[in-house]
Amino acid sequence: MLRDLFRLSLRNIRHRGLRSWLTVIGILIGTAAVVALISIGQGLQRSVARQVERIMGYNTILVTSGGLNLGQRIRLDIETIRAIPGVRSAIAVRTETAYVEGPNGKGFLAVLGYDPAMEEFVAEMNLRVAAGRPLSERGEVLLGSRAAQALGAQVGNDVVIEGRRFTVVGILEAQRAGGFATGGLTITDLLVIPLTELRELFPGPELVQYAVIRLEEQASVAEVRERIRDHLRTVGERNASLTDFEDLTRNIQSVIRGVQAFLAGIAGIALLVGGVGVMNTMYTAVLERTREIGILKAVGAKDIHVLLLFLFESGLMGLAGGALGMLMGFGLAWVATAVVSRMFQTQGSFSPVLSLALVFGALFFSFMVGAVAGIFPAYRAARLPPVEALRYE
């Protein structure tokens, strides 16, 4: 009996082809919007996890001021931190604003203290040189492209930083954006000198933008964190915040999920509008097929059979809209990510993710929207008295 009702539902949907397609499109649009937003959000979360792992790693602790605030510096002794049991290696990123004189320009510019160990920690600290060579000894400086232009300096020229003369050995490759690795500053505006010489130019307490600490494989993260906190209290630093890989990933993904849920909620409104379209279609079908309903009941169909017939029709239209919307939504997500990556030339671009949970969730939810929208019209059809239905014209 159920098979016959299912076949009859498909026949009725095909018989009202144009109206059925218009109803399906209403579900399709809402499902496509939800699937596109969720798949982009899931892809972004996966990309963030990979990027954080690439920058930090699982066994890494990040020390900053008040979370990820790089504008405020913290006091610490990196050598003491390196001596803490369980710490394999550590670096501190320090920048200072210095008065710099070049061959054809002068002014106050940001100077980064470079430690070769930085390249082990942060990929972005692998300073790419467009002209000249990397730093190799004391008295040398690398210039960002805009800094070199402001000072009128080229490879081989001398620049004076806070009264000390340095030789320009390289011009850094231009980069579109600054980075977390350089303390939030843009590479093109920086001067880079050895960290030991930066300490000599600016003696006193070690004030850094942040520190990255890598642990031994078997080290306890909780124990090492507590020892680092003890050191920070010893040097009088009360504003430092310690973040590990899981903390950072969880915080970032929590923000992404919040934005994603908000946007998906807005897109869900379109899906509800599609449900209203299904209800309208089913109401019209009940009115048009009143005589048919009377004939079905006259030949022995029960109320439950009529109810299931209309529920099958509305549910199938919702399912068809969900399936087509899922494919369209994922396609739109791919196009959107490709266009954004190309327009903004993003590094470490991501791709949308179509998980099994999203596939089954989209299909089930769209089917339920169609079925629920058809409940009341189906109930009304099932309750029609056979005699009155047969007399209806």
LINMO-V95351 format. One record per residue. N is the residue number from 1. PHI is phi in degrees with one decimal (* if undefined). PSI is psi in degrees with one decimal (* if undefined). D_LAST is the distance of its C-alpha to the last C-alpha in Angstrom with 1 decimal. Layout:
N,PHI,PSI,D_LAST / N,PHI,PSI,D_LAST
//
This chain:
1,*,-43.4,27.9 / 2,-63.1,-37.0,28.4 / 3,-64.5,-40.4,29.2 / 4,-65.0,-40.5,26.0 / 5,-64.2,-38.2,24.0 / 6,-64.7,-44.5,26.1 / 7,-64.5,-40.4,25.6 / 8,-65.0,-36.0,21.8 / 9,-63.4,-45.5,22.1 / 10,-61.9,-40.7,24.3 / 11,-63.5,-41.9,22.0 / 12,-65.5,-37.7,19.0 / 13,-65.0,-43.6,21.5 / 14,-67.3,-33.1,22.8 / 15,-65.1,-35.7,19.5 / 16,-105.1,59.3,19.0 / 17,-58.0,-52.5,22.7 / 18,-63.5,-46.6,23.3 / 19,-63.6,-39.1,21.3 / 20,-64.5,-41.4,23.0 / 21,-66.3,-39.3,26.4 / 22,-63.3,-37.0,26.1 / 23,-67.7,-42.8,25.4 / 24,-61.5,-38.7,28.3 / 25,-61.2,-36.0,30.6 / 26,-60.7,-43.6,30.2 / 27,-69.0,-38.9,31.6 / 28,-57.9,-46.5,34.0 / 29,-62.3,-47.2,35.7 / 30,-63.9,-44.3,36.3 / 31,-63.9,-41.9,37.6 / 32,-60.7,-42.1,39.8 / 33,-65.0,-44.2,41.4 / 34,-65.0,-46.5,42.1 / 35,-63.5,-42.2,43.5 / 36,-61.0,-46.5,45.7 / 37,-67.2,-43.1,47.2 / 38,-68.8,-41.7,47.9 / 39,-66.4,-37.4,49.4 / 40,-65.3,-43.2,51.6 / 41,-62.2,-42.4,52.7 / 42,-65.9,-38.9,53.6 / 43,-65.1,-38.8,55.5 / 44,-66.2,-40.5,57.3 / 45,-61.6,-43.4,58.3 / 46,-65.2,-39.9,59.7 / 47,-64.5,-41.3,61.5 / 48,-61.3,-43.5,63.0 / 49,-60.2,-41.5,64.2 / 50,-66.6,-42.0,65.9 / 51,-65.4,-43.1,67.5 / 52,-64.4,-40.0,68.8 / 53,-63.9,-39.5,70.2 / 54,-66.5,-39.2,71.8 / 55,-77.5,-43.5,73.4 / 56,-105.5,-54.8,74.4 / 57,95.1,161.1,74.0 / 58,-68.6,-35.0,73.2 / 59,-101.8,46.1,76.8 / 60,-127.6,141.4,77.2 / 61,-117.6,133.8,77.6 / 62,-107.4,129.7,77.1 / 63,-113.1,117.8,79.1 / 64,-135.4,179.5,77.9 / 65,-96.6,115.9,78.1 / 66,59.0,53.1,75.2 / 67,90.7,-116.1,72.8 / 68,-113.6,30.7,72.5 / 69,-81.1,106.4,74.2 / 70,-91.9,-5.7,76.6 / 71,-77.7,-19.0,77.7 / 72,-113.5,134.1,79.9 / 73,-95.1,160.6,82.7 / 74,-123.4,157.5,84.0 / 75,-102.2,128.4,87.5 / 76,-160.9,164.0,88.4 / 77,-114.5,105.2,91.1 / 78,-65.2,-30.1,89.6 / 79,-67.2,-39.0,92.8 / 80,-65.7,-39.5,92.6 / 81,-64.8,-37.3,89.0 / 82,-64.2,-24.7,89.9 / 83,-86.3,-4.2,92.5 / 84,-68.8,133.2,90.0 / 85,-58.7,134.0,89.7 / 86,97.2,-13.6,86.5 / 87,-89.0,122.4,86.2 / 88,-83.5,-44.0,86.5 / 89,-161.8,161.4,86.5 / 90,-157.2,150.0,85.5 / 91,-137.4,156.3,85.4 / 92,-126.8,133.7,85.1 / 93,-96.6,120.6,83.8 / 94,-129.0,131.3,85.9 / 95,-127.7,149.4,85.7 / 96,-135.6,152.8,88.0 / 97,-94.5,119.9,88.1 / 98,-125.0,155.0,91.4 / 99,-85.6,121.4,93.3 / 100,-122.3,135.3,93.6 / 101,-117.5,129.5,95.7 / 102,-117.9,-176.9,95.2 / 103,-59.9,-36.4,97.0 / 104,-135.9,31.8,94.8 / 105,-179.4,161.2,92.9 / 106,-156.4,163.8,93.0 / 107,159.1,-176.8,90.8 / 108,-93.8,120.8,89.3 / 109,-130.4,159.3,87.2 / 110,-81.2,134.1,85.7 / 111,-120.5,127.8,87.8 / 112,-102.1,132.5,86.5 / 113,-84.8,118.0,88.9 / 114,-99.3,127.8,88.3 / 115,-116.3,123.7,88.9 / 116,-53.6,-26.9,88.7 / 117,-65.1,-15.7,87.1 / 118,-60.0,-34.1,84.0 / 119,-63.8,-25.8,82.8 / 120,-70.4,-27.9,82.5 / 121,-94.6,-48.3,80.0 / 122,-126.8,121.8,77.8 / 123,-60.5,-34.8,76.8 / 124,-67.3,-16.3,76.6 / 125,-81.4,-2.2,80.3 / 126,-76.9,84.9,81.2 / 127,-66.1,117.4,82.4 / 128,-89.3,128.6,82.0 / 129,-99.3,124.7,84.8 / 130,-83.5,-33.1,84.1 / 131,-142.2,141.9,87.8 / 132,89.0,-143.5,90.9 / 133,-144.3,166.6,90.9 / 134,-71.1,172.0,89.9 / 135,-66.5,141.8,92.3 / 136,-135.4,-20.5,95.2 / 137,-154.7,176.8,97.9 / 138,-65.7,156.5,98.9 / 139,80.2,10.4,99.1 / 140,-114.0,154.5,96.0 / 141,-142.6,143.4,92.8 / 142,-105.2,140.6,89.4 / 143,-115.0,136.5,87.6 / 144,-67.4,158.7,83.9 / 145,-61.4,-42.4,83.1 / 146,-72.4,-35.7,82.6 / 147,-63.5,-41.5,85.6 / 148,-63.0,-39.5,87.7 / 149,-67.2,-40.2,86.6 / 150,-65.8,-34.8,87.4 / 151,-89.8,-11.2,90.8 / 152,65.6,36.2,91.5 / 153,-110.6,148.7,92.6 / 154,-130.1,173.8,92.5 / 155,-60.2,130.2,93.6 / 156,101.1,-19.4,97.3 / 157,-75.4,164.0,97.5 / 158,-106.2,144.0,98.5 / 159,-128.2,151.7,96.6 / 160,-110.8,120.2,98.0 / 161,-112.9,112.4,96.0 / 162,52.0,41.2,97.4 / 163,86.6,-4.7,100.9 / 164,-109.5,136.9,100.8 / 165,-87.1,134.5,100.7 / 166,-129.3,148.6,98.1 / 167,-99.4,130.8,97.7 / 168,-76.1,116.3,94.3 / 169,-106.7,-9.7,93.8 / 170,-167.0,153.1,90.1 / 171,-112.1,126.9,87.1 / 172,-72.7,147.7,83.8 / 173,-66.1,135.5,80.8 / 174,-65.0,138.4,78.3 / 175,-126.0,148.4,75.2 / 176,-69.6,-29.3,72.0 / 177,-143.4,157.5,72.0 / 178,-74.7,-179.5,74.3 / 179,-146.4,164.6,73.9 / 180,-60.5,-35.1,74.1 / 181,-62.0,-32.0,77.2 / 182,-100.5,25.1,79.2 / 183,73.0,26.5,78.5 / 184,83.8,1.1,75.6 / 185,-93.6,157.1,77.8 / 186,-85.6,131.7,77.2 / 187,-55.1,-39.3,79.4 / 188,-66.2,-17.5,80.1 / 189,-100.1,-0.5,81.8 / 190,-94.0,156.0,84.0 / 191,-111.8,140.1,87.6 / 192,-121.9,122.2,88.2 / 193,-129.6,163.9,91.7 / 194,-58.2,142.6,92.9 / 195,-60.3,-36.3,92.0 / 196,-61.2,-38.7,95.7 / 197,-75.1,-31.0,96.6 / 198,-63.6,-38.6,93.7 / 199,-65.1,-35.3,95.2 / 200,-70.2,-37.4,98.6 / 201,-70.3,-31.8,97.3 / 202,-128.1,76.0,95.4 / 203,-70.1,167.3,97.4 / 204,116.3,-163.7,96.5 / 205,-59.1,142.9,93.6 / 206,-77.3,104.4,91.1 / 207,-106.8,116.6,87.9 / 208,-123.3,158.1,85.1 / 209,-71.2,-43.8,81.4 / 210,-165.9,167.1,80.5 / 211,-129.7,144.5,81.9 / 212,-118.5,126.2,80.5 / 213,-122.8,122.1,81.9 / 214,-103.8,134.1,81.5 / 215,-99.3,161.7,82.2 / 216,-66.6,156.7,83.8 / 217,-58.9,-40.8,81.4 / 218,-94.5,5.7,82.4 / 219,-72.4,147.8,82.8 / 220,-84.8,119.0,80.9 / 221,-60.9,-40.4,78.7 / 222,-63.9,-42.7,78.9 / 223,-67.2,-43.4,82.7 / 224,-66.2,-39.3,83.3 / 225,-59.5,-41.5,81.0 / 226,-67.3,-38.2,83.0 / 227,-66.7,-37.6,86.3 / 228,-65.7,-40.5,84.9 / 229,-61.8,-39.8,84.0 / 230,-60.6,-42.6,87.5 / 231,-63.9,-42.9,89.0 / 232,-63.3,-38.5,86.8 / 233,-66.2,-34.9,87.9 / 234,-64.5,-40.1,91.5 / 235,-86.4,2.3,91.4 / 236,85.0,18.2,89.7 / 237,-92.4,115.6,86.2 / 238,-110.2,-6.9,83.6 / 239,-106.2,7.2,80.7 / 240,-79.3,148.6,80.1 / 241,-126.0,135.4,77.0 / 242,-106.4,128.2,76.9 / 243,-133.0,131.1,73.8 / 244,-105.2,-176.8,73.4 / 245,-57.7,-47.0,70.9 / 246,-66.2,-40.3,68.3 / 247,-61.4,-48.7,68.5 / 248,-64.2,-45.8,68.1 / 249,-63.1,-42.8,65.2 / 250,-62.6,-43.4,63.5 / 251,-65.1,-45.6,63.8 / 252,-65.9,-44.9,62.6 / 253,-68.1,-29.9,59.7 / 254,-62.7,-41.3,58.7 / 255,-65.5,-43.1,58.5 / 256,-62.5,-43.7,56.4 / 257,-64.0,-37.3,54.0 / 258,-63.0,-46.4,53.6 / 259,-64.9,-41.0,52.8 / 260,-62.8,-42.8,50.5 / 261,-64.5,-38.9,48.5 / 262,-63.0,-47.2,48.2 / 263,-67.3,-38.8,46.9 / 264,-65.6,-34.5,44.6 / 265,-62.3,-41.7,43.2 / 266,-63.9,-42.8,42.4 / 267,-65.6,-30.9,40.8 / 268,-63.4,-25.6,38.8 / 269,-61.2,-39.7,37.0 / 270,-62.8,-35.4,35.5 / 271,-67.0,-38.8,34.3 / 272,-65.9,-37.5,32.6 / 273,-61.1,-38.9,30.9 / 274,-62.2,-36.5,29.6 / 275,-63.8,-37.9,28.3 / 276,-63.1,-37.0,26.4 / 277,-64.1,-38.5,24.9 / 278,-62.5,-44.7,23.8 / 279,-60.0,-42.7,22.2 / 280,-63.2,-42.0,20.3 / 281,-63.3,-42.2,19.1 / 282,-69.3,-36.8,18.1 / 283,-60.3,-44.2,16.2 / 284,-63.1,-39.4,14.2 / 285,-63.7,-38.9,13.8 / 286,-61.7,-44.2,12.6 / 287,-65.9,-40.4,9.7 / 288,-71.6,-28.5,8.9 / 289,-112.1,25.0,9.6 / 290,-59.0,-43.8,8.2 / 291,-65.0,-38.1,7.1 / 292,-63.1,-39.0,10.6 / 293,-63.4,-41.5,12.2 / 294,-61.0,-40.1,11.4 / 295,-64.5,-43.5,12.9 / 296,-58.6,-44.2,15.8 / 297,-70.0,-33.3,16.5 / 298,-66.5,-30.4,16.4 / 299,-93.0,7.9,19.0 / 300,116.5,-1.7,21.2 / 301,-68.4,137.0,20.4 / 302,-91.9,170.3,21.8 / 303,-57.6,-40.5,20.9 / 304,-64.4,-33.5,23.8 / 305,-67.7,-42.6,22.4 / 306,-65.7,-40.4,19.1 / 307,-60.2,-47.4,21.3 / 308,-65.2,-34.8,23.7 / 309,-59.5,-47.8,21.2 / 310,-74.2,-32.6,20.1 / 311,-67.0,-39.0,23.7 / 312,-60.0,-44.4,25.0 / 313,-61.8,-48.7,22.8 / 314,-67.8,-39.0,23.9 / 315,-65.9,-39.6,27.5 / 316,-65.8,-38.1,27.8 / 317,-65.7,-39.4,26.9 / 318,-64.7,-40.9,29.5 / 319,-65.7,-42.0,32.0 / 320,-62.6,-43.8,31.6 / 321,-63.5,-37.4,32.1 / 322,-66.3,-42.8,35.1 / 323,-64.4,-47.6,36.7 / 324,-66.7,-38.4,36.5 / 325,-65.9,-35.8,37.5 / 326,-63.4,-45.0,40.5 / 327,-65.2,-44.1,41.8 / 328,-65.9,-40.8,41.4 / 329,-62.8,-42.4,42.9 / 330,-67.8,-37.2,46.0 / 331,-63.5,-42.8,46.4 / 332,-62.7,-37.7,46.3 / 333,-63.1,-41.9,48.8 / 334,-63.2,-45.1,51.2 / 335,-63.5,-43.6,51.0 / 336,-62.7,-45.5,51.5 / 337,-66.2,-37.1,54.6 / 338,-66.5,-42.7,56.1 / 339,-65.3,-44.9,55.7 / 340,-63.3,-43.9,57.2 / 341,-62.0,-37.7,60.1 / 342,-73.9,-40.1,60.9 / 343,-67.4,-43.5,60.7 / 344,-101.3,0.7,62.9 / 345,48.2,50.8,64.9 / 346,-71.1,142.5,64.5 / 347,-90.0,145.3,66.9 / 348,62.4,47.0,65.7 / 349,-61.3,159.2,62.1 / 350,-120.1,166.0,59.4 / 351,-126.2,149.7,56.3 / 352,-66.1,156.5,52.9 / 353,-120.2,126.0,52.4 / 354,-109.3,91.9,49.3 / 355,-82.1,162.2,50.0 / 356,-62.2,-37.1,48.1 / 357,-61.9,-39.5,47.3 / 358,-68.3,-39.8,45.6 / 359,-61.4,-54.8,43.7 / 360,-67.3,-35.6,42.3 / 361,-64.1,-43.3,41.8 / 362,-65.2,-43.4,39.8 / 363,-66.4,-45.2,37.6 / 364,-65.0,-44.2,37.1 / 365,-66.7,-40.8,36.5 / 366,-66.9,-38.5,33.9 / 367,-62.6,-43.1,32.1 / 368,-66.9,-36.6,32.3 / 369,-60.8,-45.0,31.0 / 370,-64.8,-44.1,27.9 / 371,-65.4,-45.6,27.5 / 372,-63.8,-39.6,28.2 / 373,-64.3,-25.2,25.8 / 374,-93.7,-1.5,23.0 / 375,-61.9,-52.1,24.0 / 376,-66.6,-46.2,22.0 / 377,-59.5,-38.6,18.6 / 378,-66.4,-39.9,19.4 / 379,-63.4,-40.5,20.4 / 380,-64.4,-40.8,17.3 / 381,-64.7,-40.0,15.2 / 382,-67.5,-27.2,17.9 / 383,-89.3,-0.8,17.7 / 384,-66.6,129.7,14.1 / 385,-66.0,135.5,14.5 / 386,-58.3,-40.9,13.4 / 387,-65.1,-45.9,12.3 / 388,-66.7,-35.2,10.0 / 389,-65.1,-39.5,8.6 / 390,-67.8,-32.7,8.2 / 391,-80.5,-9.3,6.5 / 392,-73.6,133.7,3.8 / 393,-120.0,*,0.0
//
